[in-house]
Amino acid sequence: MSAFIQYFLLSAPLFAIVLAGYLVACMPFWKTSWTAIASKFVFNVALPAMLFHLMSDLSSMPPIKPGVLLAFFGGCFIVFAIGRIVAARFFKLDGVAQSVFAMGGIFSNNVLLGLPLVKITLGQNAVPSAALVIVFNAFTLWTLVSISIEWAKNSSFTLSGIGKMAFGVITSPLVAGIVFGTLFGLSGLKLPRFADRGLTILSDIAGPSALLILGMGLVQYGVRAGWHHSLGICLHKLIVFPAVVWLLAALLGLPPIETKAIVLLASMSIGANVYLMSMQFQTMQSAVASGMILSTALAAITTPLFLAAMAAVL
């Protein structure tokens, strides 16, 4: 019961921000074009700035633990592949929609929900493993979905096809922020104080801004259309993904505290980044929006269940 209460208290502000965005977009004077402008700001400015800032200071990263990364991101790749197959065979979606559907099954709300819940339920000893996953999460998954979608658009083994795919991936603002941030971090240079402060401000508003846009999008796209897609995404995200990560962690012999941390992160609700992906690629907006809300509510039940199961076994 305590885990449920903790999750509820952490997720309540998220619902409040989404509701605020919904109410703003419902106002008579609000224009749909303004929502599109806000989305472009978050996608092209705030999130790339956050990712650049995150990757630019590699010296602050927690120690690399290959087993933790292999278990979590190995689970990401496996469930992403399963999601694409399910989306193609059962829902008959095209390649772009398949990629967004599959990403919904693995992209967790780790910054706003996952890390605080790890601290509260598992203690400070679990934080380094969670932080390690969070550092690489956006880098890995934004790159994965970009490659998947560009491949769906330019699926050719010709030099021209590969070139188009590579150009599409590299020119994505999110991937560019990650790549340039990583290169800056590897250079050993430090950001000037004013630049660091500016990027910190942009990073702080990226998450709440994404939630506001989600609320605004609910007015435009609704939550009823594509409900069967939403249920499919939630099943992958809340059940299949954490189960696969737990299995891989067991096969790799990870210690209990590391296993609990990454399984908890995997069990989190769908992250707002997936909605931004759906808006960027103009597909699955309604299904992802309703899936985010539904998964946030259902995770209040499924996450404590996974925590209880791990406590009994590990």
N, C-alpha and C positions, 0 to 999 in steps of 0.2 A: 504493500500500500504506500509506503514512503517513497518508493521509486516512482510510482504513478503521480504522487503529489509534486515531487521534484520536477518531473517532466512537464506537468501541467503549468507549474509556476514559470518554468523557463520558456515554454512555448506561447503562453498567454500574450506577451508583448508582440510576438510575431503576428499573431492573429489581429492584434490591435492595429499594427502598421498596415497590414493588408486591408483591413476594414477602412482605415483612413484613406487609403488610395481609392478604394471603391466609392466612398462617399464623395470624394473630390470629383471623380470622373462622372458621378451622377448629377452634379450641379448643372443647371441649365446653360450656364455660360461656357462650360468646359467643352473643348473641341477635341475630336479624335486625333487630329494632327499634333496636338500638344503632347498626347501620350507617346506618339511616335518619336517626337523630338526628345522627350525625356528618356525613352528607351535607347536612342542613339547616344545620348550623353553617357548613360551608364555603360553601354557596351563599348563605346569608342574612347571614353575618357576615364571614368571612375574605376571600372574593373581592370583595364590594362594598367592603370597607375598602381592599383593595389597589388597586382601580380608582379609588376616590375619592382616595387618596393619590397615585396616578400622575398624575391629571389636575389636582390641586389646586395644583401648582407649575409653571405654564406657562412661567415664566421660565427653567426649566432644560431646556426642550425644545430639541432640535437645530434648526438653521435649516430652515424649511419648503422642501422641494424638490418642486414640483408634479409634475414628471415621474416622480420615484420613487414618489410616492403614486398617481399615475394608472396607472402600469404594474402595481404590485402589487395595488392594490384593484380596478382595472379587471379584472385577471385573476380576482380573487375573485368579482366579480359575474358574469362570463362563465361560469366553471366552476361556480358555484353554480346558475346557470340550467340548465346542461347536466346537472348532478347531479340536479336536480329532475325534468327530463324523463326521464332514464334510470330513476330510481326509480319514476316513474309508469308508463312504458310497458313496461319490461322486468321490473321487480320487483312491479308492481301495488301499491305502497305508498300509504297515505293521505297527506293533505296534511301532517300533523304529522311522520310518519315520513320523508316526502320531504325535509322541511326539515333534519332531523337527518342524514340520509344525505348530502345536499348539503353541509352544514356540515363533515362529516367530510372532505370532499375539499378543503377550503381552510383549515381552522384548524390552523396548524402549532404544534409545540412549540418556539416561538422563544425563550422566556425561559431554559428549562433546557438546551436543546440549541443552538438557532440562533445566539444571540448569542455564546456561547463559541466555537462552531465558526467563526464569521465572524472573530473575533479571531485564532484559531490559524491558519486556512488563508489568509485574505486580508490580514491585518494591520490595524493601527490605523486606516488611512485608510478602511477600509470600515465602521468602526463607526458613524459618524454616520448613514449611510443605513439601516443595520439598526436603530439606535435609533429613528429617525423612524418606521419601519414598526411597531415594537413599541409605541410610544406610542399610535398610532391603531388598532392591530389589534383589541384587545378592544372598544374603543368602536364600531368599525365593524361587526364581525362579530356581537357580541352583539345590537346593535340590528337588524342584518339578519335574524338568525334569529328574534328576537322578533316583528318585523313579519311575517315569512313565516308563522310559526305562528299568530299572531293572525288573519292574513288567512285561513288555512286553516280556522280555527274560525268566523270571522265574515265570510265572503266576501260582502260586500254593499256596494253603492255608496250605500246609504241613509245618511242622517245618523246613524241609530241604529247601523248596522253599522260605520261609520267611527269613531264615538265609542267603541264597545266595543273595537275594535282599538287605538285610541290609548290607552285606559285600560289595556288589558292590557300594552302595551309600557311605558308610563310607570311602572306599578306593579311591574315586574320589579325585584328587588333589584339585579341587575347593572346594568341600564340606569339605575336611580335613582342608584347610586353614581357612574356615569360623568357623568350630567347635573349632579348637585350638585357633584361634584368640578370639573367644567369651569367652572361658574358661580362657584365659590369662587376658582378660578385667575384667571378674568377680572376678579374684583373687586380684585385686587392685594393682598389681605390675606394674612397669613402665619399658619400654624397655631401655636398656643402650643407650646412645647417639649415639654410632657408629652403633648399630643395627637399631635404628630408622632411621638414615640417610640412611643406605643401603636399607631399605625397602621403604623409600620415593622415592629413585632413581628408584627402580624396579617398584613401583606403577606409577610413572610418565611416564615410557616408555611402560606400559602395553597397554594403549589405542591406541597410535600411532602404536605400533607393530602389534596389531590386524588388524588395517586398512591396513598396509603394506601386511600382509598375505592375506587379502581379495583380494588386487590387484594382488598378485602373483597367487592366486587360480583362478582368472578369465582366466588366460592363460591356465591353466590345465583343468578347468571344463567348461569354456565358460559361456555365459549368455543367449544363445538361448534355450538350452534344459530346459524343465520343466517350460516354461513361464506361462502355465496355473496354475501351482502350485504357482508361484510367484504372480500372480494376486490374487489368493485366499488368500494368506498370507497378502498381502497389504490391501485387503478389510477388513480383521479382524483387522489388526493393526491400520489402519488410520481411520476407520469408526466405526466398531462394538465395539472395546475396549474403546475408549474415550466416546462413547455413553452410554455404560454400567456403566462405572465409574461415569459419570455425573448423571445417574439415581440413583445409589446407594447413591451418595453424597446428592441428593435431598431427598431421603427416610430417610436418617439419619439426615437431617436438618443441614448439615455443613454450616458454614458461607460462604459468597460469595468468599472471598479471598482464603480460603482453597480449595473450590470447583474448582475455576479457576486454582489454582496451580496444583492439581492432574490431572485434565482433560487435561491441557496443556502437562504434562508429558506423559499421556497415548496416546496423539495424535502424539508423536514424531515418527520418522522413526525407522525401525528395528535396534536394537543394534548389534554391531560387535560380541558380545558374542554368538549370535545365529549361526553365521558362524563358530565360533570355535566349537560349539556343533556339527554342521553338519560334521565337519572334524574329530572330536573325534570319533563320532559314525558311520562315513563313510556312510552317507546318505544325500540326498537332497542338496549336495554342490552347484550345479549349480543354483537350484531354490532359495536357500537362498541368494547366491551372487547377482543374478540379482534382487531379491526382496529387498535387502538392497539398491541398487542403485536406483531402481524405487521408493521405498518408501521415500527415501531422497528427490527426485525430487518432488514427489506428495505432500509430507507434507508441502512444501512451499506454497501450495494452501489450503490444508485441515486444517492445524493448524490455520492459520489466520481466516478461516471460523468458526472454533469452538470458537476462541477468540471473534469474532464479535457476534456470537450467544449468548455467555454467557454475553457479555456486554449489549446486548439488553434485556436479561431476568433477570439477577441477579442484 
